[in-house]
């Protein structure tokens, strides 16, 4: 459970495919850029961190596997089945033939959906005017496209196993899930108002320019400054769990400030995502930590306490943070793109226009 928790929480941003988080954070970054430099002056793509995140997925998989093998398992001792408060021994239940058929149908539905998206891209409905992927409707609409994929596969499975028999059942399941998203939707409303007020008052502009001047005057730039920024994000993450909420608070200051000294906003967003991920699994504010503790006590070990998890997850998360920062530094030194068309520094022609 701890190994899986490290993968899903501490390695939260690392992904092989583009996820909703990419679109969400890029949207906040672009809103800040529009407010500071002017509408449409410069935008980051949804895939601006993609190459680095693919590489990080494999790197963190190795790191987490080693942490599990040499840190977590030796400290936990031998597992005794049936020690949960329910007293039951968890058994693996085979998938029924009906569920297997439903999974096959869902897979076929997903394949058909992907074919439609590919056809839309090849016929330039979802591509840019040159037939490419950058600045295309496919990328700008990645969140509703992903929603469509999961909705269609879930609907197909539900109908196949007869959990969904009418449109009323669809509404019932959708409403049940939206209830869990109510706090997120409320935070989005507050976040949007915060960004607009920041833009309207020009407080972000004043702080960003003053901060950029201070960094240049003191010479505190480059890798040491970026490492401090990552550590700051990791510390704040202990108290504010929502990644979008933190980026809403930090982006209006740090994106313009670091862009003014030549860093690509995509690279600034990438540094934030590292700090935002690693301390997720050790934050006492995390609802997921309480959830897995409840599951562990109910099904596996009634004597498990919050300290059981934190005493193991805290050193594991800190080791992950150090390892990911080292990987970030080494990757940055190679000069490789962090995503399609995105690098550590702004292109010379963009910097000349944007920072004039």
KEFIZA-983709 format. One record per residue (C-alpha): x, y, z. Coordinates in steps of 0.05 Angstrom, whole numbers, padded with zeros to 5 digits, always signed. Example, Ala and Ser with C-alpha at 12.3 -4.5 7.8 and 13.67 -1.06 7.14 Angstrom:
2
+00246-00090+00156/+00273-00021+00143/
END
This chain:
356
+00000+00000+00000/+00056+00048+00016/+00092+00031-00049/+00029+00046-00089/+00017+00109-00049/+00087+00134-00065/+00074+00121-00139/+00007+00156-00142/+00021+00213-00094/+00095+00228-00089/+00104+00213-00163/+00039+00247-00179/+00061+00290-00239/+00101+00236-00275/+00061+00206-00332/+00073+00172-00399/+00009+00200-00428/-00019+00270-00424/-00067+00277-00365/-00118+00328-00341/-00065+00358-00295/-00024+00380-00355/-00083+00419-00383/-00103+00447-00316/-00034+00475-00298/-00020+00500-00368/-00087+00537-00367/-00067+00573-00302/+00002+00589-00330/-00028+00618-00394/-00078+00659-00356/-00021+00690-00316/+00020+00703-00380/-00040+00737-00413/-00050+00782-00352/+00023+00802-00347/+00050+00805-00419/-00016+00817-00456/-00068+00772-00488/-00036+00719-00532/+00035+00747-00524/+00063+00679-00505/+00030+00613-00488/+00055+00546-00463/+00027+00482-00494/-00009+00428-00455/+00049+00381-00473/+00103+00430-00452/+00129+00383-00396/+00114+00317-00431/+00185+00293-00449/+00212+00305-00379/+00151+00271-00347/+00160+00210-00391/+00233+00204-00370/+00213+00216-00297/+00162+00159-00300/+00216+00108-00312/+00266+00141-00265/+00217+00145-00207/+00193+00074-00219/+00265+00051-00205/+00272+00097-00144/+00205+00074-00114/+00220+00001-00126/+00287+00008-00089/+00254+00046-00032/+00202-00009-00025/+00255-00064-00027/+00307-00034+00019/+00269+00016+00063/+00195+00000+00071/+00190-00076+00072/+00249-00088+00120/+00219-00038+00170/+00149-00068+00169/+00166-00139+00187/+00125-00201+00169/+00053-00193+00147/+00002-00236+00184/-00064-00245+00145/-00130-00234+00182/-00105-00181+00231/-00154-00129+00205/-00211-00105+00250/-00260-00143+00206/-00220-00207+00218/-00230-00231+00147/-00174-00257+00103/-00175-00221+00036/-00182-00269-00022/-00170-00257-00095/-00236-00264-00132/-00235-00285-00205/-00267-00240-00257/-00333-00269-00280/-00345-00286-00354/-00396-00230-00358/-00345-00180-00331/-00293-00206-00380/-00341-00195-00438/-00357-00125-00412/-00282-00109-00409/-00273-00132-00480/-00331-00088-00503/-00303-00029-00465/-00236-00039-00498/-00268-00041-00567/-00307+00023-00550/-00242+00057-00529/-00208+00034-00593/-00265+00061-00636/-00262+00127-00598/-00187+00133-00609/-00196+00118-00683/-00246+00174-00688/-00197+00222-00655/-00141+00200-00701/-00185+00210-00762/-00205+00278-00737/-00132+00296-00730/-00111+00270-00798/-00169+00307-00832/-00145+00371-00796/-00208+00378-00755/-00166+00369-00691/-00098+00392-00718/-00070+00462-00727/-00073+00497-00794/-00008+00464-00816/-00031+00394-00796/+00013+00393-00734/-00003+00379-00661/+00023+00442-00626/-00030+00496-00614/-00082+00448-00641/-00154+00436-00618/-00130+00366-00598/-00084+00395-00545/-00127+00454-00524/-00186+00407-00516/-00148+00349-00483/-00191+00351-00419/-00259+00342-00453/-00228+00291-00501/-00202+00250-00442/-00270+00258-00408/-00303+00230-00470/-00256+00170-00470/-00270+00151-00398/-00345+00166-00403/-00355+00122-00464/-00314+00063-00436/-00348+00068-00369/-00417+00073-00401/-00403+00012-00444/-00380-00029-00384/-00439-00007-00341/-00489-00026-00395/-00454-00092-00408/-00456-00114-00334/-00527-00086-00327/-00509-00034-00275/-00536+00018-00323/-00606+00003-00350/-00632+00073-00368/-00610+00146-00374/-00633+00155-00302/-00578+00107-00279/-00527+00148-00318/-00549+00212-00282/-00548+00176-00215/-00475+00154-00224/-00452+00221-00252/-00485+00259-00194/-00453+00212-00144/-00384+00228-00172/-00397+00303-00176/-00412+00304-00102/-00340+00284-00089/-00316+00341-00134/-00356+00395-00098/-00295+00421-00057/-00253+00423-00121/-00307+00462-00159/-00311+00512-00102/-00235+00521-00102/-00236+00533-00178/-00287+00589-00168/-00243+00621-00114/-00180+00611-00155/-00208+00645-00217/-00229+00705-00176/-00160+00708-00143/-00124+00709-00211/-00170+00764-00237/-00161+00807-00175/-00086+00797-00178/-00086+00820-00251/-00133+00879-00238/-00093+00907-00180/-00025+00897-00214/+00003+00871-00148/+00032+00810-00185/+00066+00856-00235/+00099+00898-00180/+00122+00837-00140/+00147+00800-00202/+00188+00858-00229/+00216+00873-00160/+00233+00799-00149/+00266+00794-00217/+00308+00856-00204/+00329+00828-00136/+00350+00761-00166/+00391+00795-00220/+00422+00844-00171/+00443+00789-00123/+00462+00740-00177/+00419+00687-00146/+00396+00653-00209/+00407+00587-00246/+00403+00518-00215/+00412+00539-00141/+00353+00587-00147/+00310+00534-00181/+00326+00482-00127/+00304+00532-00074/+00240+00544-00113/+00226+00469-00115/+00239+00461-00040/+00192+00521-00026/+00137+00488-00067/+00148+00422-00031/+00143+00457+00037/+00079+00494+00019/+00051+00428-00007/+00050+00402+00064/-00005+00453+00082/-00043+00463+00017/-00060+00397-00016/-00091+00421-00081/-00039+00428-00136/-00082+00476-00176/-00097+00519-00115/-00022+00525-00099/-00005+00542-00171/-00060+00594-00172/-00028+00627-00112/+00045+00621-00135/+00041+00628-00211/+00021+00702-00213/+00086+00719-00177/+00137+00666-00198/+00118+00657-00271/+00128+00730-00291/+00187+00739-00243/+00227+00681-00270/+00205+00694-00342/+00234+00764-00336/+00303+00734-00323/+00298+00689-00384/+00267+00623-00362/+00213+00591-00404/+00146+00591-00366/+00140+00517-00384/+00205+00504-00346/+00181+00544-00286/+00117+00502-00286/+00159+00439-00289/+00199+00459-00228/+00134+00472-00191/+00107+00403-00209/+00167+00368-00177/+00158+00405-00111/+00082+00396-00114/+00089+00320-00120/+00140+00291-00073/+00112+00313-00006/+00040+00294-00024/+00048+00226+00008/+00075+00253+00075/+00027+00312+00083/-00018+00305+00145/-00069+00347+00106/-00077+00292+00054/-00146+00260+00055/-00117+00201+00017/-00069+00186+00074/-00128+00180+00123/-00166+00138+00072/-00111+00085+00064/-00101+00083+00139/-00175+00066+00148/-00170+00012+00094/-00107-00017+00126/-00140-00020+00195/-00204-00051+00169/-00175-00104+00123/-00102-00117+00140/-00077-00093+00208/-00122-00064+00262/-00060-00040+00300/-00037+00005+00243/-00033+00079+00263/-00020+00144+00226/+00051+00141+00253/+00060+00072+00220/+00052+00105+00152/+00086+00172+00166/+00148+00141+00199/+00160+00104+00134/+00133+00153+00083/+00170+00215+00108/+00240+00188+00095/+00217+00156+00030/+00187+00222+00005/+00248+00262+00024/+00294+00212-00012/+00248+00216-00073/+00251+00292-00072/+00327+00292-00070/+00331+00240-00126/+00281+00277-00170/+00317+00344-00160/+00384+00311-00180/+00349+00282-00242/+00320+00350-00257/+00388+00384-00253/+00422+00331-00296/+00366+00333-00348/+00370+00409-00350/+00445+00408-00361/+00437+00364-00423/+00398+00419-00459/+00345+00369-00481/+00274+00395-00491/+00226+00385-00433/+00168+00381-00482/+00154+00396-00555/+00188+00463-00568/+00200+00477-00494/+00268+00486-00463/+00299+00514-00400/+00306+00584-00428/+00262+00625-00474/+00282+00623-00548/+00324+00685-00565/+00272+00714-00613/+00216+00704-00562/+00257+00734-00506/+00274+00795-00548/+00200+00807-00563/+00170+00787-00497/+00220+00821-00451/+00228+00885-00491/
END
